[in-house]
Amino acid sequence: IGLLAATFLILSPRIFADAFYNDKDLVFLSVFAIAMNTSVSFLLKPSLKTAIINGIACAIAIDARIMAVIIPVLTISIMGIKVLKAEVSVRKGFLCFAIFVTACIGCTILFWPFLWDAPIDNFLQAFKNMARFRHNPYLIFMGESVRASNLPWYYIPLWIGITTPIIYLPLFLLGVMATIKSFLRKYCQIWSTQDEL
């Protein structure tokens, strides 16, 4: 299944085409996928080793693009749920949390020289700059020239629909429906086995 997912990723025409003219996104995609993989390993088997590896991988992803902060946020949230569900002891959960956060914050600062002078202030400044991205070109959309800031709500779903291979879309919808069905069948329980997690 993992190789099939990697094949789908490699054979995605939009990603392949984007790699020729946008080198930053491909790097971010790669480090984001690695950080997600280490997060899964950390959540399935919390330990000192997986916490440190995941902290380093998340730091590299954050340094590539600051929006990768979503990975540590999700990782910490899921670890908190595991502690509440008694799947991980409070002591082990807190220890792994502390090691992961320390490794993630420490390596984010270490690998990003912009943060060396004032880590918190410069990180917040970078986050604010990302939120107000100043790139506002004209795009050709539905045969008309439209400013990127004035695109209609259906721009993203439409472009995903026409640039994604046809077989991926029904498989995605099938996966979403199966996940929702499983979630509702188990009375809104997020997961009940390691495989579901």
For each residue, the residues with C-beta under 8 A, 3 or more apart:
1: 4 5
2: 5 6
3: 6 7
4: 1 7 8
5: 1 2 8 9
6: 2 3 9 10
7: 3 4 10 11
8: 4 5 11 12 168
9: 5 6 12 15 33
10: 6 7 15 16
11: 7 8 16 165
12: 8 9 15 16 164 165 168
13: 16 17 163 165
14: 17 18 163 164
15: 9 10 12 18 19 26 29
16: 10 11 12 13 19 20
17: 13 14 20 21
18: 14 15 21 22 25 26
19: 15 16 22 23 26
20: 16 17
21: 17 18
22: 18 19 25 26
23: 19 26 27
24: 27 28 64 65
25: 18 22 28 29
26: 15 18 19 22 23 29 30
27: 23 24 30 31 64
28: 24 25 31 32 61 64 65 68
29: 15 25 26 32 33
30: 26 27 33 34
31: 27 28 34 35 57 60 61 64 68
32: 28 29 35 36 61 64 65 68 71
33: 9 29 30 36 37
34: 30 31 37 38 57 60 61
35: 31 32 38 39 54 57 58 60 61 68 71
36: 32 33 39 40 71
37: 33 34 40 41 57
38: 34 35 41 42 50 53 54 57 58
39: 35 36 42 43 54 57 58 71 74 75
40: 36 37 43 44
41: 37 38 44 45 50 53 54
42: 38 39 45 46 50 51 53 54 75 96 100
43: 39 40 46 75 78 79 82 197
44: 40 41 194 197
45: 41 42 50
46: 42 43 50 51 79 82 88 92 93 96
47: 50 51 96
48: 51 52 96 99
49: 52 53
50: 38 41 42 45 46 47 53 54 96
51: 42 46 47 48 54 55 96 99 100 103
52: 48 49 55 56 99 100 103
53: 38 41 42 49 50 56 57
54: 35 38 39 41 42 50 51 57 58 75 100 103 104
55: 51 52 58 59 99 100 101 102 103 104 106 107
56: 52 53 59 60 103 104 107
57: 31 34 35 37 38 39 53 54 60 61
58: 35 38 39 54 55 61 62 68 71 72 75 104 108
59: 55 56 62 63 103 104 105 106 107 108 110 111
60: 31 34 35 56 57 63 64 107 111
61: 28 31 32 34 35 57 58 64 65 68 71
62: 58 59 65 66 68 69 71 72 104 108 112
63: 59 60 108 111 112
64: 24 27 28 31 32 60 61 68
65: 24 28 32 61 62 68
66: 62 69 123 126 127 130
67: 70 130
68: 28 31 32 35 58 61 62 64 65 71
69: 62 66 72 73 127
70: 67 73 74
71: 32 35 36 39 58 61 62 68 74 75
72: 58 62 69 75 76 100 101 104
73: 69 70 76 77
74: 39 70 71 77 78
75: 39 42 43 54 58 71 72 78 79 100
76: 72 73 79 80 97 100 101
77: 73 74 80 81
78: 43 74 75 81 82 197
79: 43 46 75 76 82 83 88 93 96 97 100
80: 76 77 83 84 93
81: 77 78 84 85 190
82: 43 46 78 79 85 87 88 93
83: 79 80 86 87 88 89 90 93 94
84: 80 81
85: 81 82
86: 83 89
87: 82 83
88: 46 79 82 83 92 93 96
89: 83 86 92 93
90: 83 93 94
91: 94 95
92: 46 88 89 95 96
93: 46 79 80 82 83 88 89 90 96 97
94: 83 90 91 97 98
95: 91 92 98 99
96: 42 46 47 48 50 51 79 88 92 93 99 100
97: 76 79 93 94 100 101
98: 94 95 101 102
99: 48 51 52 55 95 96 102 103
100: 42 51 52 54 55 72 75 76 79 96 97 103 104
101: 55 72 76 97 98 104 105
102: 55 98 99 105 106
103: 51 52 54 55 56 59 99 100 106 107
104: 54 55 56 58 59 62 72 100 101 107 108
105: 59 101 102 108 109
106: 55 59 102 103 109 110
107: 55 56 59 60 103 104 110 111
108: 58 59 62 63 104 105 111 112 115 123
109: 105 106 112 115 116 119
110: 59 106 107
111: 59 60 63 107 108
112: 62 63 108 109 115 116
113: 116
114: 122 126
115: 108 109 112 118 119 122 123
116: 109 112 113 119
117: 122
118: 115 121 122
119: 109 115 116 122 123
120: 123 124
121: 118 124 125
122: 114 115 117 118 119 125 126
123: 66 108 115 119 120 126 127
124: 120 121 127 128
125: 121 122 128 129
126: 66 114 122 123 129 130
127: 66 69 123 124 130 131
128: 124 125 131 132
129: 125 126 132 133
130: 66 67 126 127 133
131: 127 128
132: 128 129
133: 129 130
134:
135: 148
136: 147 148 149
137: 147 148
138: 145 146 147 148
139: 145 146 147 148 151
140: 143 144 145 146
141: 144 146 151 155
142:
143: 140
144: 140 141
145: 138 139 140
146: 138 139 140 141 150 151
147: 136 137 138 139 150 151
148: 135 136 137 138 139 151
149: 136
150: 146 147
151: 139 141 146 147 148 155
152: 155
153:
154: 157 158
155: 141 151 152 158 159
156: 159 160
157: 154 160 161
158: 154 155 161 162
159: 155 156 162 163
160: 156 157 163 164
161: 157 158 164 169
162: 158 159
163: 13 14 159 160
164: 12 14 160 161 168 169
165: 11 12 13 168 169
166: 169 170
167: 170 171
168: 8 12 164 165 171 172
169: 161 164 165 166 172 173
170: 166 167 173 174
171: 167 168 174 175
172: 168 169 175 176
173: 169 170 176 177
174: 170 171 177 178
175: 171 172 178 179
176: 172 173 179 180
177: 173 174 180 181
178: 174 175 181 182
179: 175 176 182 183
180: 176 177 183 184
181: 177 178 184 185
182: 178 179 185 186 196
183: 179 180 186 188 189 190
184: 180 181 187 188
185: 181 182
186: 182 183 189 192
187: 184
188: 183 184
189: 183 186 192
190: 81 183
191: 196 197
192: 186 189 196
193: 196 197
194: 44 197
195:
196: 182 191 192 193
197: 43 44 78 191 193 194
